[in-house]
Amino acid sequence: MWPKTPIYEIEVDGENVVVFGLLHDAIVPDPTDEVFVVPRGGVYRLDLLSQYAYGVPDLWPVIASVNNLIDAVVGFELGARIRIPTKARLAQEGLLSA
């Protein structure tokens, strides 16, 4: 399911720096995104939504990006509408292997 962890060498303040992990443009909202509505009695965190949508908690930054959120620990209140990109879209973006 996961591609090999990429290693990048980028320039920061005139110095080359090695970065491990995904360097990807922010994911923006798309009409194909699923909309999750927080049910009664539920408070959901980004990592829990990632687990629900993708089977792993590690893709919470994708959900944060598409919803313009920063903190993975912050929960959502009853009735909150949260956009969740589909697995097919993430595969197309190169974030999931097919």
Secondary structure, DSSP 8 states (H G I E B T S, - for coil): ------EEEEEETTEEEEEES---------TT-EEEE--TT--B-HHHHHHHHHSSGGGHHHHHHHTT---TT--B-TT-EEEE--HHHHHHHTSS--
